[in-house]
Amino acid sequence: MKSFKFKIHNNNYRVNLISHQDNVIDLEVNGTNYSVHLETDVKKTKTPTLVRSASKRPVEPLKVSPSAKKTKVLAPIPGTILEVDVKVGDKVKKGDRLVLLEAMKMENNIVSEKEGTISAVHVTKDQKVLENELMIEME
């Protein structure tokens, strides 16, 4: 029950809202009960549904220059490192999983885009990373 205090023309009123159902409100004003009928129907509000339109641009894969001597593997999105599958000196092939990254309750495999040797690992298990943070370097 909600209580309100009003002052109208120097008169004090204590109003207690007893119930509100559809367009009928039961209330008590200074100890006297009243049933008030609204002239218009009360519209029931709906929770809005948020819809995000699909991107007009197709997803572009990470471009890796095959002639580059060093390749930097960056975090595509912020998240938590669940597993690091490589260590310095490991040789990897294209498609090998380097890191398992959890983001937005989803597990994301971060894979090698080319063959090479791991020259540096900048992340550890359970570490939180930001988008575009350097995780691994390859030669």
GUFIPA-708813 format. One record per residue (C-alpha): residue number from 1; residue in one letter; x, y, z. Coordinates in Angstrom, 1 decimal. Each point is the difference from the previous one (the first is absolute). Example, Ala and Ser with C-alpha at 12.3 -4.5 7.8 and 13.67 -1.06 7.14 Angstrom:
2
+-----+----+--------+--------+--------+
!   i ! aa !   east !  north !     up !
+-----+----+--------+--------+--------+
!   1 !  a !   12.3 !   -4.5 !    7.8 !
!   2 !  s !    1.4 !    3.4 !   -0.7 !
+-----+----+--------+--------+--------+
***
This chain:
139
+-----+----+--------+--------+--------+
!   i ! aa !   east !  north !     up !
+-----+----+--------+--------+--------+
!   1 !  m !    0.0 !    0.0 !    0.0 !
!   2 !  k !    1.4 !    3.4 !   -1.0 !
!   3 !  s !   -0.6 !    3.1 !    2.1 !
!   4 !  f !    0.0 !    3.6 !   -1.2 !
!   5 !  k !   -0.4 !    3.4 !    1.6 !
!   6 !  f !   -1.7 !    2.8 !   -1.9 !
!   7 !  k !   -0.6 !    3.6 !    1.0 !
!   8 !  i !   -2.8 !    1.6 !   -2.1 !
!   9 !  h !   -1.3 !    3.6 !    0.9 !
!  10 !  n !    1.8 !   -0.3 !    3.4 !
!  11 !  n !   -1.9 !   -3.2 !    0.8 !
!  12 !  n !    2.1 !   -3.1 !    0.7 !
!  13 !  y !   -1.0 !   -3.4 !   -1.5 !
!  14 !  r !    1.5 !   -3.4 !    0.8 !
!  15 !  v !   -0.6 !   -2.4 !   -2.9 !
!  16 !  n !    0.6 !   -3.7 !    0.2 !
!  17 !  l !   -0.1 !   -2.0 !   -3.3 !
!  18 !  i !   -1.7 !   -3.3 !    1.0 !
!  19 !  s !   -0.2 !   -1.7 !   -3.4 !
!  20 !  h !    0.3 !    0.8 !   -3.7 !
!  21 !  q !   -1.5 !   -2.5 !   -2.5 !
!  22 !  d !   -0.7 !    0.9 !   -3.6 !
!  23 !  n !   -1.8 !    3.3 !    0.0 !
!  24 !  v !   -1.3 !   -0.2 !    3.7 !
!  25 !  i !    2.0 !    1.5 !    2.9 !
!  26 !  d !   -1.0 !   -0.6 !    3.6 !
!  27 !  l !    1.5 !    2.7 !    2.3 !
!  28 !  e !   -0.5 !    1.4 !    3.5 !
!  29 !  v !    0.0 !    3.8 !    0.5 !
!  30 !  n !    0.2 !    1.2 !    3.6 !
!  31 !  g !   -1.6 !   -3.3 !    1.3 !
!  32 !  t !   -2.8 !   -0.1 !   -2.6 !
!  33 !  n !    0.1 !   -2.7 !   -2.7 !
!  34 !  y !   -0.7 !    0.9 !   -3.7 !
!  35 !  s !   -0.2 !   -2.0 !   -3.2 !
!  36 !  v !    1.2 !    2.0 !   -3.0 !
!  37 !  h !   -0.8 !   -1.0 !   -3.6 !
!  38 !  l !    2.4 !    1.3 !   -2.6 !
!  39 !  e !   -1.7 !    1.3 !   -3.2 !
!  40 !  t !    2.5 !   -1.6 !   -2.3 !
!  41 !  d !    1.3 !   -3.6 !    0.0 !
!  42 !  v !    3.4 !   -0.4 !    1.5 !
!  43 !  k !    2.3 !   -1.3 !   -2.7 !
!  44 !  k !    2.2 !   -2.9 !    1.1 !
!  45 !  t !    3.6 !    0.7 !   -0.8 !
!  46 !  k !    2.1 !   -2.6 !   -1.7 !
!  47 !  t !    3.6 !   -0.5 !    0.6 !
!  48 !  p !    1.7 !    1.3 !   -3.1 !
!  49 !  t !    1.9 !   -2.5 !   -2.2 !
!  50 !  l !    3.3 !    1.3 !   -1.0 !
!  51 !  v !    0.9 !   -1.1 !   -3.5 !
!  52 !  r !    3.4 !    0.7 !   -1.6 !
!  53 !  s !    0.1 !   -0.1 !   -3.7 !
!  54 !  a !    2.5 !   -2.2 !   -1.8 !
!  55 !  s !    3.2 !    1.6 !   -1.1 !
!  56 !  k !    0.0 !    1.1 !   -3.6 !
!  57 !  r !    3.7 !   -0.9 !   -0.3 !
!  58 !  p !    1.1 !   -3.6 !   -0.1 !
!  59 !  v !    2.4 !   -1.2 !    2.6 !
!  60 !  e !    3.6 !    0.3 !   -1.2 !
!  61 !  p !    2.5 !   -2.6 !    1.1 !
!  62 !  l !    3.3 !    1.2 !    1.6 !
!  63 !  k !    2.4 !    0.9 !   -2.8 !
!  64 !  v !    3.4 !   -1.5 !    0.5 !
!  65 !  s !    2.8 !    0.8 !   -2.3 !
!  66 !  p !    1.7 !   -3.3 !   -0.8 !
!  67 !  s !    3.3 !    1.8 !   -0.7 !
!  68 !  a !    0.1 !    1.8 !    3.4 !
!  69 !  k !    2.7 !   -1.2 !    2.3 !
!  70 !  k !   -1.9 !    0.6 !    3.2 !
!  71 !  t !   -3.7 !   -0.5 !    0.5 !
!  72 !  k !   -1.8 !    1.4 !    3.0 !
!  73 !  v !   -3.1 !   -1.8 !    1.2 !
!  74 !  l !   -2.4 !    2.6 !    1.7 !
!  75 !  a !   -3.1 !   -0.7 !    2.1 !
!  76 !  p !   -3.0 !    0.5 !   -2.4 !
!  77 !  i !   -2.3 !    0.9 !    3.0 !
!  78 !  p !    0.4 !    0.5 !    3.7 !
!  79 !  g !   -0.2 !   -3.1 !    2.1 !
!  80 !  t !    1.8 !   -2.5 !    2.2 !
!  81 !  i !    2.7 !   -2.5 !   -1.1 !
!  82 !  l !   -1.2 !   -3.5 !    0.9 !
!  83 !  e !    3.0 !   -1.9 !   -1.6 !
!  84 !  v !    3.3 !    0.8 !   -1.6 !
!  85 !  d !    0.8 !   -2.9 !   -2.4 !
!  86 !  v !    3.5 !    1.1 !   -1.1 !
!  87 !  k !    3.3 !    1.0 !    1.5 !
!  88 !  v !    3.1 !    1.8 !   -1.3 !
!  89 !  g !    1.8 !   -2.1 !   -2.6 !
!  90 !  d !   -3.1 !   -2.0 !   -1.1 !
!  91 !  k !   -0.5 !   -0.5 !   -3.7 !
!  92 !  v !   -3.6 !    0.5 !   -1.1 !
!  93 !  k !   -1.8 !   -0.6 !   -3.2 !
!  94 !  k !   -2.9 !    2.1 !   -1.5 !
!  95 !  g !   -3.2 !   -0.8 !    1.9 !
!  96 !  d !    1.7 !   -1.2 !    3.3 !
!  97 !  r !   -1.6 !    1.4 !    3.1 !
!  98 !  l !    2.2 !    2.4 !    1.9 !
!  99 !  v !   -2.3 !    1.3 !    2.7 !
! 100 !  l !   -3.5 !   -0.7 !    1.3 !
! 101 !  l !   -1.7 !    3.3 !    0.9 !
! 102 !  e !   -3.3 !    0.3 !    1.9 !
! 103 !  a !   -2.0 !    3.1 !   -0.9 !
! 104 !  m !   -3.7 !    0.7 !    0.7 !
! 105 !  k !   -0.4 !   -3.6 !    1.4 !
! 106 !  m !    1.2 !   -1.4 !   -3.3 !
! 107 !  e !    3.3 !   -1.9 !   -0.6 !
! 108 !  n !    2.0 !    1.3 !   -3.0 !
! 109 !  n !    2.8 !   -1.9 !   -1.6 !
! 110 !  i !    2.8 !    2.3 !   -1.1 !
! 111 !  v !    1.8 !   -1.9 !   -2.8 !
! 112 !  s !    3.2 !    0.6 !   -1.9 !
! 113 !  e !   -0.5 !    1.6 !   -3.4 !
! 114 !  k !    3.3 !   -1.2 !   -1.4 !
! 115 !  e !    2.9 !   -2.4 !    0.8 !
! 116 !  g !    2.7 !    1.2 !    2.3 !
! 117 !  t !    1.9 !   -0.3 !    3.3 !
! 118 !  i !   -1.3 !    1.6 !    3.2 !
! 119 !  s !    2.5 !    2.7 !    1.0 !
! 120 !  a !   -1.9 !    1.5 !    3.0 !
! 121 !  v !   -3.1 !   -0.7 !    2.1 !
! 122 !  h !   -1.4 !    3.0 !    1.8 !
! 123 !  v !   -3.0 !   -1.6 !    1.7 !
! 124 !  t !   -0.6 !   -2.5 !    2.7 !
! 125 !  k !   -2.9 !   -2.2 !    1.1 !
! 126 !  d !   -2.8 !    2.0 !    1.8 !
! 127 !  q !    1.4 !    3.3 !   -1.2 !
! 128 !  k !   -2.5 !    2.7 !   -1.2 !
! 129 !  v !    0.8 !    1.6 !   -3.3 !
! 130 !  l !   -1.4 !    3.0 !   -1.8 !
! 131 !  e !   -0.9 !    0.3 !   -3.7 !
! 132 !  n !    3.2 !    0.3 !   -2.2 !
! 133 !  e !    2.3 !   -1.0 !    2.9 !
! 134 !  l !    3.1 !   -1.8 !   -1.1 !
! 135 !  m !   -0.2 !   -3.7 !    0.9 !
! 136 !  i !    2.5 !   -1.9 !   -2.1 !
! 137 !  e !    2.9 !    0.8 !   -2.4 !
! 138 !  m !    1.0 !   -2.4 !   -2.8 !
! 139 !  e !    2.9 !   -0.1 !   -2.5 !
+-----+----+--------+--------+--------+
***
